[in-house]
């Protein structure tokens, strides 16, 4: 192995190790953005099913309320 390749390998591994060791965690801003993003995605996914459920519930209520005197 040539000296240049070995030095490149050493520098790269040192930089990667330094990056991994210095990483303390996710900043609060990034965590907040991720929480908001997940919440919005879940709301969009649930909203369609929720609309259908509410419509079905009101349809049942309207059809069955005709029998009440």
Backbone as CSV, one residue per row, in Angstrom:
resi,resn,N_x,N_y,N_z,CA_x,CA_y,CA_z,C_x,C_y,C_z
1,UNK,0.853,-1.165,0.000,0.000,0.000,0.000,0.900,1.230,0.000
2,UNK,0.548,2.186,-0.810,1.387,3.378,-0.888,1.137,4.265,0.326
3,UNK,2.069,5.141,0.548,1.988,6.043,1.700,0.810,7.005,1.567
4,UNK,0.520,7.477,0.348,-0.599,8.401,0.142,-1.934,7.739,0.478
5,UNK,-2.108,6.513,0.052,-3.348,5.795,0.332,-3.488,5.565,1.834
6,UNK,-2.406,5.198,2.481,-2.434,4.966,3.921,-2.762,6.254,4.671
7,UNK,-2.172,7.355,4.283,-2.444,8.638,4.948,-3.893,9.072,4.719
8,UNK,-4.401,8.867,3.509,-5.794,9.180,3.226,-6.714,8.334,4.107
9,UNK,-6.398,7.057,4.235,-7.184,6.155,5.073,-7.165,6.615,6.527
10,UNK,-6.006,6.972,7.034,-5.876,7.420,8.434,-6.662,8.705,8.669
11,UNK,-6.553,9.661,7.749,-7.274,10.931,7.903,-8.784,10.705,7.876
12,UNK,-9.218,9.863,6.951,-10.651,9.608,6.820,-11.197,8.916,8.059
13,UNK,-10.495,7.907,8.535,-10.977,7.198,9.723,-10.957,8.097,10.949
14,UNK,-9.973,8.966,11.044,-9.927,9.905,12.168,-11.097,10.889,12.109
15,UNK,-11.405,11.383,10.918,-12.519,12.318,10.777,-13.846,11.647,11.105
16,UNK,-14.028,10.428,10.637,-15.270,9.709,10.917,-15.397,9.433,12.401
17,UNK,-14.315,9.004,13.038,-14.341,8.725,14.473,-14.624,9.998,15.264
18,UNK,-14.005,11.109,14.854,-14.231,12.387,15.527,-15.686,12.826,15.380
19,UNK,-16.261,12.649,14.185,-17.659,13.016,13.958,-18.592,12.190,14.835
20,UNK,-18.350,10.887,14.916,-19.204,10.016,15.719,-19.054,10.331,17.206
21,UNK,-17.833,10.589,17.651,-17.598,10.869,19.071,-18.143,12.231,19.492
22,UNK,-18.119,13.218,18.587,-18.572,14.565,18.924,-20.082,14.720,18.844
23,UNK,-20.767,13.774,18.246,-22.212,13.881,18.068,-22.897,13.663,19.416
24,UNK,-23.509,14.710,19.951,-24.124,14.632,21.269,-25.619,14.348,21.208
25,UNK,-26.240,14.562,20.096,-27.664,14.305,19.980,-28.313,15.276,19.026
26,UNK,-29.615,15.189,18.989,-30.388,16.031,18.087,-30.701,17.343,18.788
27,UNK,-30.584,18.425,18.073,-30.893,19.723,18.660,-32.390,19.826,18.921
28,UNK,-32.794,20.650,19.871,-34.222,20.796,20.182,-35.052,21.292,18.993
29,UNK,-34.478,22.112,18.153,-35.219,22.619,16.991,-35.524,21.481,16.025
30,UNK,-34.549,20.636,15.764,-34.750,19.504,14.856,-35.779,18.541,15.448
31,UNK,-35.685,18.292,16.747,-36.645,17.399,17.395,-38.059,17.963,17.303
32,UNK,-38.217,19.258,17.502,-39.529,19.892,17.423,-40.097,19.793,16.016
33,UNK,-39.274,20.054,15.022,-39.725,19.963,13.631,-40.144,18.533,13.300
34,UNK,-39.392,17.549,13.756,-39.744,16.158,13.495,-41.059,15.774,14.168
35,UNK,-41.272,16.232,15.390,-42.526,15.936,16.092,-43.711,16.561,15.362
36,UNK,-43.559,17.808,14.923,-44.633,18.466,14.180,-44.901,17.735,12.871
37,UNK,-43.856,17.331,12.183,-44.005,16.618,10.913,-44.739,15.295,11.101
38,UNK,-44.366,14.541,12.103,-45.025,13.260,12.374,-46.485,13.485,12.736
39,UNK,-46.773,14.514,13.533,-48.144,14.817,13.927,-49.002,15.178,12.718
40,UNK,-48.476,15.992,11.831,-49.226,16.385,10.634,-49.475,15.179,9.734
41,UNK,-48.474,14.349,9.552,-48.638,13.161,8.714,-49.697,12.229,9.300
42,UNK,-49.674,12.018,10.612,-50.683,11.166,11.247,-52.077,11.776,11.134
43,UNK,-52.179,13.089,11.273,-53.479,13.749,11.154,-54.035,13.586,9.742
44,UNK,-53.189,13.696,8.739,-53.643,13.533,7.355,-54.093,12.095,7.112
45,UNK,-53.343,11.135,7.637,-53.699,9.730,7.434,-54.990,9.359,8.150
46,UNK,-55.201,9.903,9.329,-56.377,9.561,10.127,-57.603,10.339,9.675
47,UNK,-57.423,11.513,9.097,-58.563,12.377,8.772,-59.530,11.722,7.790
48,UNK,-59.029,11.004,6.801,-59.914,10.361,5.831,-60.772,9.293,6.505
49,UNK,-60.172,8.475,7.303,-60.924,7.443,8.021,-61.888,8.036,9.025
50,UNK,-61.489,9.115,9.657,-62.341,9.766,10.645,-63.561,10.397,9.978
51,UNK,-63.369,11.017,8.822,-64.498,11.603,8.090,-65.509,10.522,7.704
52,UNK,-65.021,9.406,7.219,-65.913,8.318,6.818,-66.666,7.784,8.028
53,UNK,-65.994,7.644,9.154,-66.629,7.126,10.368,-67.712,8.080,10.866
54,UNK,-67.421,9.381,10.879,-68.403,10.374,11.334,-69.595,10.410,10.390
55,UNK,-69.366,10.355,9.091,-70.472,10.333,8.126,-71.355,9.103,8.317
56,UNK,-70.731,7.953,8.527,-71.493,6.723,8.762,-72.300,6.817,10.056
57,UNK,-71.698,7.390,11.083,-72.376,7.542,12.366,-73.600,8.446,12.237
58,UNK,-73.472,9.576,11.548,-74.595,10.485,11.378,-75.671,9.889,10.468
59,UNK,-75.262,9.116,9.466,-76.235,8.452,8.600,-77.064,7.459,9.406
60,UNK,-76.414,6.683,10.242,-77.138,5.745,11.107,-78.073,6.483,12.052
61,UNK,-77.598,7.583,12.602,-78.413,8.353,13.530,-79.647,8.909,12.829
62,UNK,-79.470,9.444,11.627,-80.602,10.006,10.890,-81.620,8.935,10.504
63,UNK,-81.138,7.766,10.069,-82.073,6.710,9.667,-82.786,6.118,10.868
64,UNK,-82.119,5.974,11.983,-82.740,5.401,13.172,-83.558,6.408,13.961
65,UNK,-83.316,7.679,13.800,-84.070,8.691,14.563,-85.479,8.857,14.023
66,UNK,-85.745,8.387,12.836,-87.096,8.436,12.277,-88.045,7.531,13.038
67,UNK,-87.511,6.502,13.722,-88.351,5.566,14.475,-88.719,6.106,15.858
68,UNK,-88.058,7.149,16.304,-88.319,7.696,17.637,-89.557,8.590,17.564
69,UNK,-90.480,8.396,18.507,-91.698,9.205,18.518,-91.852,9.932,19.825
